[in-house]
């Protein structure tokens, strides 16, 4: 059975992702109810039988640690764009071949 390791700092998660060179990263955008109260983003880095997990939460109009923007629709619902998450990861990790999956599309 594998283990889960929580990584608290974005820079630590980033260094680990660069060092381990995984084939993929999975992300989960966590919506709260009502959607006006967006909760955050979870990144999962699978390496062998271990999953490294990084969690970021909202602060104002951005995520606290990654600074990914939080958008608001015409009804006041807050959300994160999938493309913003993917673009952020590709830029930060410098990997053209990295596969990035939403948990809901696996």
Wavefront OBJ file of the C-alpha trace (Angstrom):
o trace
v 0.000 0.000 0.000
v 1.327 3.457 -0.921
v 1.592 6.492 1.262
v 0.511 10.115 1.046
v 2.908 12.910 1.979
v 1.608 16.436 2.441
v 3.901 19.203 1.186
v 3.098 22.582 2.731
v 5.251 24.980 0.666
v 4.883 25.548 -3.081
v 8.672 25.846 -3.545
v 9.213 22.464 -1.870
v 6.569 20.832 -4.089
v 8.094 22.491 -7.157
v 11.620 21.260 -6.315
v 10.296 17.758 -5.729
v 8.412 17.768 -9.058
v 11.515 18.957 -10.921
v 13.785 16.419 -9.201
v 11.472 13.379 -9.538
v 10.397 14.159 -13.132
v 6.974 12.499 -12.953
v 5.065 11.646 -16.121
v 1.988 13.431 -14.800
v 0.437 15.642 -12.143
v -3.203 15.536 -11.080
v -5.112 18.564 -9.826
v -8.417 19.033 -8.070
v -10.212 22.367 -7.981
v -12.205 22.315 -4.756
v -15.470 24.248 -4.899
v -17.399 24.917 -1.756
v -21.142 25.347 -1.464
v -22.197 27.990 -2.252
v -19.672 28.477 -5.065
v -19.173 32.086 -3.941
v -16.814 30.629 -1.331
v -14.132 28.940 -3.436
v -11.950 26.743 -1.266
v -8.863 26.003 -3.308
v -6.606 23.743 -5.319
v -5.009 20.388 -4.590
v -2.016 19.125 -6.599
v -1.068 15.454 -6.511
v 2.385 14.307 -7.612
v 2.502 10.499 -8.032
v 6.005 9.065 -7.590
v 6.203 5.278 -7.350
v 3.908 4.176 -4.535
v 3.917 7.634 -2.916
v 1.594 10.558 -3.612
v 2.923 14.005 -2.697
v 0.023 16.371 -2.063
v 0.085 20.178 -2.082
v -2.968 22.228 -1.090
v -3.493 25.924 -1.828
v -6.436 28.036 -0.701
v -8.021 31.330 -1.655
v -6.870 34.700 -0.377
v -8.663 37.584 -2.029
v -8.690 37.156 -5.803
v -5.731 34.729 -5.941
v -4.638 31.489 -4.405
v -2.476 32.132 -1.354
v 0.708 30.228 -2.319
v 0.687 29.837 -6.113
v -0.981 33.196 -6.846
v -3.196 31.576 -9.523
v -6.046 34.040 -10.203
v -9.563 33.423 -8.943
v -12.243 34.633 -11.339
v -15.847 35.615 -10.626
v -18.773 35.001 -12.978
v -21.809 37.260 -13.477
v -23.648 35.525 -10.597
v -20.790 36.098 -8.164
v -19.535 32.500 -8.215
v -15.763 32.250 -7.839
v -13.751 29.750 -9.859
v -10.325 28.799 -11.174
v -9.811 28.130 -14.872
v -8.329 24.740 -15.781
v -6.077 26.451 -18.331
v -4.664 28.772 -15.633
v -3.678 25.754 -13.527
v -2.111 23.946 -16.488
v -0.273 27.039 -17.713
v 1.059 27.736 -14.217
v 2.388 24.194 -13.827
v 3.974 24.086 -17.284
v 5.695 27.441 -16.700
v 6.835 26.729 -13.142
v 8.074 23.197 -13.817
v 9.533 23.897 -17.275
v 8.284 20.618 -18.739
v 6.721 20.436 -22.189
v 6.146 16.674 -21.844
v 4.366 16.803 -18.469
v 0.826 15.421 -18.566
v -1.550 17.423 -16.382
v -4.917 15.883 -15.547
v -7.951 17.137 -13.724
v -9.107 14.569 -11.178
v -12.527 14.644 -12.832
v -11.164 13.647 -16.252
v -9.177 10.589 -15.133
l 1 2 3 4 5 6 7 8 9 10 11 12 13 14 15 16 17 18 19 20 21 22 23 24 25 26 27 28 29 30 31 32 33 34 35 36 37 38 39 40 41 42 43 44 45 46 47 48 49 50 51 52 53 54 55 56 57 58 59 60 61 62 63 64 65 66 67 68 69 70 71 72 73 74 75 76 77 78 79 80 81 82 83 84 85 86 87 88 89 90 91 92 93 94 95 96 97 98 99 100 101 102 103 104 105 106
